Amino acid sequence: MAEAREEATKEAKAWPKVAIIVLNWNGWRDTIECLESLQRITYPNYQVIVVDNGSTDGSVEKIKAWARGEIPVVSKFFEYDSTTKPVQWVEYDHSQAKVGGIVEEEAKLCSLPSNRRLVIILNKDNLGFAAGNNVAIRYALQRGYPYISLLNNDTVVDPAWLTILVSTLQAKPSIGAVGPKIVYKEMPRDVWFAGMKVIVPLGRVRHITFKEEKNRNLSGIKPTDALTGCAFVAKSEVFKENLFDEDYFLVYEDVDFFWKMKRKGIVLAVNLDSKVYHSRGSSFSRLSNTKQHRYTYYYAKNRLLFVKKNGSCAEKAVFFSIYTVSRFPCFLIRLVKGQANSVLIEIQALRDFLFKRWGWYDKQRANQT
């Protein structure tokens, strides 16, 4: 038995270690389903890092209860396996995480298999997607992980998901980051993401999607303008160049990050043989005070911010000319449809953008929703 464990450890170390970052905010049910699916992946050398973004629903205790084997996960994608519990965890606050954790705590995990260990990072407040993930990325960089993966907490991964993506990065050194094909949990034959097209002069991004009848033939490695923060793996060198821009809080932060990478000549790709299941919009569905208006605000403001930060002079001129001319008829149509709140929220977003109040709304409301 001891020899078998030693052989398995050697085999795992032959693969580069991957940090898998899962950001949680008031979504422990989704998170433990995601964590349970990660216990089944074929890749042998990884460390799951859960970042809790100031949850108020008892998420951290629920995740720990799952790790102890006290909360069986019910999922249509797999059968619950009690033999993979308990899971040993170490816990860090923001300041401990940014310096790479504590040596004595890390030692508790090093002898355990990847699916039986967990790092939990606690943020006091809801920092948003960009800043929340940046905390864990800094931790992973300090720990020397050669690859870093981000994974939405409302996803379930195919067992071969990570093996395929890491093999892609190893086989094609020119690729700096690669993402999987992402399908809907509810409609797994419909593809939500198979690449992305970025149109800077319009401030638009378009997911490449496919309906059921075309999904069957999707395979291979394809270039893309950007990846979604929902699921990807990147070389750590990519993050040493820049982290997520925290001016965005959420929405467009992933597009901004990858577009900057692409402009530096870093190749981005999707491998359509790798698959992740995703419930799109779960985070927004849990909002209470602002609900759908919160997304309207972030989309409106961050679309402007993206063009300002990334557009050439010509692209900015085209975008802001079209934007200025189109707002009045757009607002009028919404008012006729009874969408006055949507108009008011976008006006607030425009005001905050013009006066560079990029973090004001976020800080005031992040913990009220």
Buried (B, 14 or more C-beta within 10 A) or exposed (E): EEEEEEEEBEEBEEBBBBBBBBBBBBBBBBBBBBBBBBBBBEBBBBBBBBBBBBBEBEBBEBBBBBBEBEBEBEBEBBEEEEEBBEBEBBBBEBEBBBEBBEEEBBEEBEEEBBBBBBBBBBBEEBBBBBBBBBBBBBBBBEBEBBBBBBBBBBBBBBBBBBBBBBBBBEEEEEBBBBBBBBBBBEEBEBBBBBBBEBEBBBBBBEBBBBEEEEBEEBEEBBEBBBBBBBBBBBBBEBBEEEBBBBBBBBBBBBBBBBBBBBEEEBBBBBBBBBBBBBBBEBBBEBBEEBBBBBBBBBBBBBBBBBBBBBBEEEBBEBBBEEBEEEBEEBBEEBEEEEBEBBBBBBEBBBEBBEEEBBBEBBBEBBEEB
